Amino acid sequence: MARVVQARLDDETDRILKDLRRRTGLSDSELVRRGVRSLAALSQPASSIRFVGIGRFSSHVRDLGSNEAHLAAFGRK
């Protein structure tokens, strides 16, 4: 079931919404839906974000730079 949401927009946000509506041809409702989805995607918890392919070494140790046990003797001779 669709939910109706009302919002008060300041002048600048209203201008942005009107400009987006003009440029994209999308309705206010669709622009707001896409905006909410975009914001949700950008504000995911940091723990769910993974970088792939960074920090690959021949040792194949996945947490080489972040695990203190691996760094205990780092920089010492």
N, CA, C and O atoms as a Tinker XYZ file with bonds, in Angstrom:
   308  protein
     1  N      0.838000   -1.174000    0.000000    73     2
     2  CA     0.000000    0.000000    0.000000    64     1     3
     3  C      0.884000    1.238000    0.000000    63     2     4     5
     4  O      1.855000    1.311000    0.753000    81     3
     5  N      0.559000    2.187000   -0.821000    73     3     6
     6  CA     1.329000    3.423000   -0.919000    64     5     7
     7  C      1.064000    4.301000    0.300000    63     6     8     9
     8  O     -0.051000    4.344000    0.821000    81     7
     9  N      2.082000    4.983000    0.733000    73     7    10
    10  CA     1.984000    5.881000    1.871000    64     9    11
    11  C      2.143000    7.317000    1.374000    63    10    12    13
    12  O      3.006000    7.590000    0.538000    81    11
    13  N      1.338000    8.215000    1.868000    73    11    14
    14  CA     1.418000    9.618000    1.486000    64    13    15
    15  C      2.240000   10.348000    2.537000    63    14    16    17
    16  O      2.001000   10.206000    3.736000    81    15
    17  N      3.214000   11.134000    2.075000    73    15    18
    18  CA     4.072000   11.911000    2.963000    64    17    19
    19  C      3.987000   13.368000    2.535000    63    18    20    21
    20  O      4.061000   13.677000    1.346000    81    19
    21  N      3.834000   14.254000    3.495000    73    19    22
    22  CA     3.829000   15.681000    3.202000    64    21    23
    23  C      5.114000   16.280000    3.742000    63    22    24    25
    24  O      5.608000   15.859000    4.788000    81    23
    25  N      5.649000   17.245000    3.044000    73    23    26
    26  CA     6.880000   17.900000    3.490000    64    25    27
    27  C      6.820000   19.380000    3.138000    63    26    28    29
    28  O      6.273000   19.772000    2.107000    81    27
    29  N      7.387000   20.179000    4.009000    73    27    30
    30  CA     7.525000   21.611000    3.724000    64    29    31
    31  C      8.928000   21.828000    3.153000    63    30    32    33
    32  O      9.921000   21.392000    3.737000    81    31
    33  N      8.996000   22.492000    2.030000    73    31    34
    34  CA    10.278000   22.746000    1.385000    64    33    35
    35  C     10.637000   24.219000    1.517000    63    34    36    37
    36  O      9.793000   25.097000    1.341000    81    35
    37  N     11.894000   24.473000    1.827000    73    35    38
    38  CA    12.357000   25.857000    1.817000    64    37    39
    39  C     12.486000   26.296000    0.353000    63    38    40    41
    40  O     12.407000   25.472000   -0.558000    81    39
    41  N     12.680000   27.564000    0.145000    73    39    42
    42  CA    12.703000   28.104000   -1.230000    64    41    43
    43  C     13.775000   27.460000   -2.101000    63    42    44    45
    44  O     13.521000   27.137000   -3.261000    81    43
    45  N     14.969000   27.273000   -1.550000    73    43    46
    46  CA    16.062000   26.701000   -2.342000    64    45    47
    47  C     15.750000   25.262000   -2.741000    63    46    48    49
    48  O     15.967000   24.882000   -3.892000    81    47
    49  N     15.246000   24.459000   -1.808000    73    47    50
    50  CA    14.915000   23.066000   -2.116000    64    49    51
    51  C     13.780000   22.994000   -3.121000    63    50    52    53
    52  O     13.782000   22.127000   -3.995000    81    51
    53  N     12.815000   23.886000   -3.009000    73    51    54
    54  CA    11.711000   23.936000   -3.963000    64    53    55
    55  C     12.221000   24.266000   -5.363000    63    54    56    57
    56  O     11.758000   23.681000   -6.343000    81    55
    57  N     13.175000   25.201000   -5.466000    73    55    58
    58  CA    13.769000   25.534000   -6.772000    64    57    59
    59  C     14.496000   24.318000   -7.350000    63    58    60    61
    60  O     14.394000   24.037000   -8.544000    81    59
    61  N     15.226000   23.603000   -6.498000    73    59    62
    62  CA    15.950000   22.411000   -6.959000    64    61    63
    63  C     14.963000   21.365000   -7.467000    63    62    64    65
    64  O     15.178000   20.771000   -8.523000    81    63
    65  N     13.884000   21.136000   -6.723000    73    63    66
    66  CA    12.874000   20.158000   -7.132000    64    65    67
    67  C     12.231000   20.546000   -8.460000    63    66    68    69
    68  O     12.057000   19.699000   -9.336000    81    67
    69  N     11.879000   21.811000   -8.611000    73    67    70
    70  CA    11.279000   22.270000   -9.871000    64    69    71
    71  C     12.249000   22.103000  -11.036000    63    70    72    73
    72  O     11.850000   21.699000  -12.127000    81    71
    73  N     13.527000   22.414000  -10.802000    73    71    74
    74  CA    14.531000   22.267000  -11.856000    64    73    75
    75  C     14.696000   20.797000  -12.238000    63    74    76    77
    76  O     14.772000   20.458000  -13.419000    81    75
    77  N     14.749000   19.935000  -11.235000    73    75    78
    78  CA    14.857000   18.497000  -11.525000    64    77    79
    79  C     13.639000   17.990000  -12.286000    63    78    80    81
    80  O     13.775000   17.193000  -13.214000    81    79
    81  N     12.464000   18.441000  -11.905000    73    79    82
    82  CA    11.226000   18.043000  -12.588000    64    81    83
    83  C     11.277000   18.482000  -14.048000    63    82    84    85
    84  O     10.903000   17.723000  -14.942000    81    83
    85  N     11.743000   19.712000  -14.289000    73    83    86
    86  CA    11.833000   20.240000  -15.652000    64    85    87
    87  C     12.855000   19.458000  -16.475000    63    86    88    89
    88  O     12.597000   19.101000  -17.625000    81    87
    89  N     14.025000   19.194000  -15.872000    73    87    90
    90  CA    15.099000   18.527000  -16.619000    64    89    91
    91  C     14.841000   17.046000  -16.851000    63    90    92    93
    92  O     15.223000   16.512000  -17.892000    81    91
    93  N     14.198000   16.368000  -15.895000    73    91    94
    94  CA    14.024000   14.922000  -16.010000    64    93    95
    95  C     12.661000   14.503000  -16.522000    63    94    96    97
    96  O     12.502000   13.411000  -17.066000    81    95
    97  N     11.669000   15.380000  -16.345000    73    95    98
    98  CA    10.313000   15.011000  -16.731000    64    97    99
    99  C      9.637000   14.088000  -15.718000    63    98   100   101
   100  O      8.540000   13.590000  -15.970000    81    99
   101  N     10.281000   13.861000  -14.585000    73    99   102
   102  CA     9.717000   12.999000  -13.546000    64   101   103
   103  C      8.800000   13.805000  -12.637000    63   102   104   105
   104  O      8.936000   15.023000  -12.517000    81   103
   105  N      7.876000   13.116000  -12.006000    73   103   106
   106  CA     6.964000   13.782000  -11.077000    64   105   107
   107  C      7.691000   14.088000   -9.763000    63   106   108   109
   108  O      8.753000   13.534000   -9.478000    81   107
   109  N      7.092000   14.986000   -8.973000    73   107   110
   110  CA     7.647000   15.286000   -7.652000    64   109   111
   111  C      7.755000   14.013000   -6.822000    63   110   112   113
   112  O      8.759000   13.790000   -6.146000    81   111
   113  N      6.719000   13.181000   -6.874000    73   111   114
   114  CA     6.715000   11.938000   -6.089000    64   113   115
   115  C      7.863000   11.023000   -6.484000    63   114   116   117
   116  O      8.543000   10.470000   -5.619000    81   115
   117  N      8.086000   10.859000   -7.788000    73   115   118
   118  CA     9.165000    9.988000   -8.244000    64   117   119
   119  C     10.528000   10.555000   -7.860000    63   118   120   121
   120  O     11.423000    9.807000   -7.468000    81   119
   121  N     10.688000   11.868000   -7.970000    73   119   122
   122  CA    11.951000   12.489000   -7.577000    64   121   123
   123  C     12.217000   12.296000   -6.089000    63   122   124   125
   124  O     13.350000   12.019000   -5.696000    81   123
   125  N     11.190000   12.439000   -5.261000    73   123   126
   126  CA    11.362000   12.238000   -3.814000    64   125   127
   127  C     11.684000   10.775000   -3.529000    63   126   128   129
   128  O     12.563000   10.491000   -2.716000    81   127
   129  N     10.989000    9.837000   -4.183000    73   127   130
   130  CA    11.287000    8.414000   -3.975000    64   129   131
   131  C     12.738000    8.105000   -4.327000    63   130   132   133
   132  O     13.437000    7.427000   -3.574000    81   131
   133  N     13.184000    8.608000   -5.479000    73   131   134
   134  CA    14.571000    8.359000   -5.891000    64   133   135
   135  C     15.561000    9.026000   -4.938000    63   134   136   137
   136  O     16.625000    8.476000   -4.654000    81   135
   137  N     15.206000   10.206000   -4.449000    73   135   138
   138  CA    16.070000   10.892000   -3.496000    64   137   139
   139  C     16.218000   10.122000   -2.193000    63   138   140   141
   140  O     17.313000   10.035000   -1.639000    81   139
   141  N     15.118000    9.565000   -1.706000    73   139   142
   142  CA    15.163000    8.774000   -0.472000    64   141   143
   143  C     16.003000    7.520000   -0.680000    63   142   144   145
   144  O     16.806000    7.159000    0.180000    81   143
   145  N     15.822000    6.860000   -1.812000    73   143   146
   146  CA    16.625000    5.661000   -2.105000    64   145   147
   147  C     18.113000    5.994000   -2.227000    63   146   148   149
   148  O     18.965000    5.249000   -1.743000    81   147
   149  N     18.414000    7.111000   -2.873000    73   147   150
   150  CA    19.819000    7.521000   -3.015000    64   149   151
   151  C     20.445000    7.817000   -1.661000    63   150   152   153
   152  O     21.575000    7.409000   -1.392000    81   151
   153  N     19.725000    8.514000   -0.823000    73   151   154
   154  CA    20.227000    8.827000    0.505000    64   153   155
   155  C     20.427000    7.563000    1.331000    63   154   156   157
   156  O     21.404000    7.453000    2.071000    81   155
   157  N     19.513000    6.616000    1.210000    73   155   158
   158  CA    19.650000    5.346000    1.926000    64   157   159
   159  C     20.891000    4.594000    1.470000    63   158   160   161
   160  O     21.600000    4.011000    2.289000    81   159
   161  N     21.159000    4.604000    0.168000    73   159   162
   162  CA    22.341000    3.915000   -0.354000    64   161   163
   163  C     23.631000    4.582000    0.117000    63   162   164   165
   164  O     24.624000    3.905000    0.380000    81   163
   165  N     23.613000    5.904000    0.222000    73   163   166
   166  CA    24.812000    6.627000    0.656000    64   165   167
   167  C     25.072000    6.517000    2.152000    63   166   168   169
   168  O     26.208000    6.675000    2.597000    81   167
   169  N     24.043000    6.251000    2.918000    73   167   170
   170  CA    24.215000    6.254000    4.368000    64   169   171
   171  C     24.164000    4.857000    4.966000    63   170   172   173
   172  O     23.709000    4.681000    6.096000    81   171
   173  N     24.627000    3.863000    4.213000    73   171   174
   174  CA    24.733000    2.507000    4.746000    64   173   175
   175  C     25.789000    2.490000    5.840000    63   174   176   177
   176  O     26.746000    3.262000    5.786000    81   175
   177  N     25.629000    1.621000    6.833000    73   175   178
   178  CA    26.650000    1.503000    7.879000    64   177   179
   179  C     28.009000    1.157000    7.272000    63   178   180   181
   180  O     28.094000    0.387000    6.315000    81   179
   181  N     29.050000    1.724000    7.828000    73   179   182
   182  CA    30.404000    1.508000    7.297000    64   181   183
   183  C     30.786000    0.042000    7.294000    63   182   184   185
   184  O     31.566000   -0.382000    6.441000    81   183
   185  N     30.265000   -0.742000    8.216000    73   183   186
   186  CA    30.629000   -2.154000    8.291000    64   185   187
   187  C     30.152000   -2.949000    7.085000    63   186   188   189
   188  O     30.705000   -4.010000    6.793000    81   187
   189  N     29.137000   -2.461000    6.377000    73   187   190
   190  CA    28.631000   -3.193000    5.228000    64   189   191
   191  C     29.353000   -2.814000    3.935000    63   190   192   193
   192  O     29.110000   -3.423000    2.893000    81   191
   193  N     30.221000   -1.832000    3.988000    73   191   194
   194  CA    30.959000   -1.402000    2.807000    64   193   195
   195  C     32.284000   -2.154000    2.757000    63   194   196   197
   196  O     33.050000   -2.135000    3.720000    81   195
   197  N     32.551000   -2.815000    1.636000    73   195   198
   198  CA    33.795000   -3.566000    1.499000    64   197   199
   199  C     34.538000   -3.086000    0.265000    63   198   200   201
   200  O     33.939000   -2.798000   -0.772000    81   199
   201  N     35.839000   -3.007000    0.398000    73   199   202
   202  CA    36.698000   -2.681000   -0.732000    64   201   203
   203  C     37.279000   -3.982000   -1.249000    63   202   204   205
   204  O     37.828000   -4.772000   -0.481000    81   203
   205  N     37.163000   -4.201000   -2.522000    73   203   206
   206  CA    37.637000   -5.438000   -3.111000    64   205   207
   207  C     38.907000   -5.156000   -3.889000    63   206   208   209
   208  O     38.976000   -4.203000   -4.664000    81   207
   209  N     39.906000   -5.988000   -3.677000    73   207   210
   210  CA    41.133000   -5.897000   -4.447000    64   209   211
   211  C     42.152000   -4.925000   -3.886000    63   210   212   213
   212  O     43.201000   -4.732000   -4.500000    81   211
   213  N     41.889000   -4.312000   -2.755000    73   211   214
   214  CA    42.845000   -3.393000   -2.150000    64   213   215
   215  C     43.610000   -4.142000   -1.078000    63   214   216   217
   216  O     43.017000   -4.845000   -0.260000    81   215
   217  N     44.924000   -3.993000   -1.079000    73   215   218
   218  CA    45.729000   -4.624000   -0.046000    64   217   219
   219  C     46.004000   -6.088000   -0.295000    63   218   220   221
   220  O     46.165000   -6.857000    0.653000    81   219
   221  N     46.058000   -6.480000   -1.524000    73   219   222
   222  CA    46.377000   -7.871000   -1.838000    64   221   223
   223  C     47.890000   -8.045000   -1.827000    63   222   224   225
   224  O     48.621000   -7.311000   -2.491000    81   223
   225  N     48.332000   -9.013000   -1.074000    73   223   226
   226  CA    49.757000   -9.292000   -0.970000    64   225   227
   227  C     49.995000  -10.765000   -1.244000    63   226   228   229
   228  O     49.070000  -11.576000   -1.207000    81   227
   229  N     51.232000  -11.096000   -1.514000    73   227   230
   230  CA    51.563000  -12.493000   -1.792000    64   229   231
   231  C     51.360000  -13.372000   -0.566000    63   230   232   233
   232  O     51.251000  -14.592000   -0.696000    81   231
   233  N     51.307000  -12.771000    0.633000    73   231   234
   234  CA    51.095000  -13.559000    1.847000    64   233   235
   235  C     49.647000  -14.047000    1.959000    63   234   236   237
   236  O     49.365000  -14.987000    2.703000    81   235
   237  N     48.741000  -13.420000    1.230000    73   235   238
   238  CA    47.314000  -13.741000    1.256000    64   237   239
   239  C     46.679000  -13.522000    2.637000    63   238   240   241
   240  O     45.630000  -14.095000    2.932000    81   239
   241  N     47.302000  -12.703000    3.474000    73   239   242
   242  CA    46.726000  -12.362000    4.770000    64   241   243
   243  C     45.740000  -11.229000    4.533000    63   242   244   245
   244  O     46.131000  -10.143000    4.105000    81   243
   245  N     44.461000  -11.475000    4.808000    73   243   246
   246  CA    43.408000  -10.521000    4.465000    64   245   247
   247  C     43.426000   -9.274000    5.337000    63   246   248   249
   248  O     43.109000   -8.185000    4.857000    81   247
   249  N     43.787000   -9.408000    6.597000    73   247   250
   250  CA    43.732000   -8.271000    7.516000    64   249   251
   251  C     45.129000   -7.794000    7.921000    63   250   252   253
   252  O     45.343000   -7.368000    9.056000    81   251
   253  N     46.055000   -7.867000    7.001000    73   251   254
   254  CA    47.447000   -7.551000    7.289000    64   253   255
   255  C     47.640000   -6.144000    7.838000    63   254   256   257
   256  O     48.428000   -5.954000    8.764000    81   255
   257  N     46.949000   -5.164000    7.295000    73   255   258
   258  CA    47.145000   -3.785000    7.724000    64   257   259
   259  C     46.267000   -3.343000    8.875000    63   258   260   261
   260  O     46.467000   -2.254000    9.413000    81   259
   261  N     45.298000   -4.159000    9.269000    73   259   262
   262  CA    44.375000   -3.719000   10.305000    64   261   263
   263  C     44.399000   -4.566000   11.571000    63   262   264   265
   264  O     43.842000   -4.152000   12.588000    81   263
   265  N     45.013000   -5.715000   11.541000    73   263   266
   266  CA    45.068000   -6.586000   12.707000    64   265   267
   267  C     46.336000   -6.282000   13.490000    63   266   268   269
   268  O     47.444000   -6.421000   12.972000    81   267
   269  N     46.167000   -5.868000   14.738000    73   267   270
   270  CA    47.324000   -5.472000   15.555000    64   269   271
   271  C     48.304000   -6.620000   15.773000    63   270   272   273
   272  O     49.498000   -6.381000   15.955000    81   271
   273  N     47.827000   -7.852000   15.760000    73   271   274
   274  CA    48.732000   -8.994000   15.942000    64   273   275
   275  C     49.755000   -9.059000   14.815000    63   274   276   277
   276  O     50.901000   -9.447000   15.042000    81   275
   277  N     49.354000   -8.683000   13.604000    73   275   278
   278  CA    50.285000   -8.701000   12.470000    64   277   279
   279  C     51.244000   -7.510000   12.517000    63   278   280   281
   280  O     52.318000   -7.553000   11.917000    81   279
   281  N     50.864000   -6.465000   13.216000    73   279   282
   282  CA    51.657000   -5.239000   13.243000    64   281   283
   283  C     52.565000   -5.116000   14.478000    63   282   284   285
   284  O     53.256000   -4.111000   14.651000    81   283
   285  N     52.555000   -6.129000   15.317000    73   283   286
   286  CA    53.278000   -6.066000   16.594000    64   285   287
   287  C     54.771000   -5.741000   16.390000    63   286   288   289
   288  O     55.322000   -4.929000   17.134000    81   287
   289  N     55.413000   -6.341000   15.427000    73   287   290
   290  CA    56.836000   -6.126000   15.224000    64   289   291
   291  C     57.136000   -5.257000   14.016000    63   290   292   293
   292  O     58.281000   -5.193000   13.567000    81   291
   293  N     56.142000   -4.600000   13.495000    73   291   294
   294  CA    56.305000   -3.788000   12.298000    64   293   295
   295  C     57.278000   -2.619000   12.573000    63   294   296   297
   296  O     57.112000   -1.885000   13.547000    81   295
   297  N     58.268000   -2.463000   11.725000    73   295   298
   298  CA    59.220000   -1.364000   11.830000    64   297   299
   299  C     60.364000   -1.632000   12.792000    63   298   300   301
   300  O     61.216000   -0.766000   12.987000    81   299
   301  N     60.402000   -2.793000   13.387000    73   299   302
   302  CA    61.498000   -3.136000   14.309000    64   301   303
   303  C     62.417000   -4.142000   13.650000    63   302   304   305
   304  O     61.994000   -4.955000   12.828000    81   303
   305  N     63.688000   -4.069000   14.029000    73   303   306
   306  CA    64.644000   -5.037000   13.472000    64   305   307
   307  C     64.990000   -6.077000   14.472000    63   306   308
   308  O     65.780000   -6.975000   14.180000    81   307
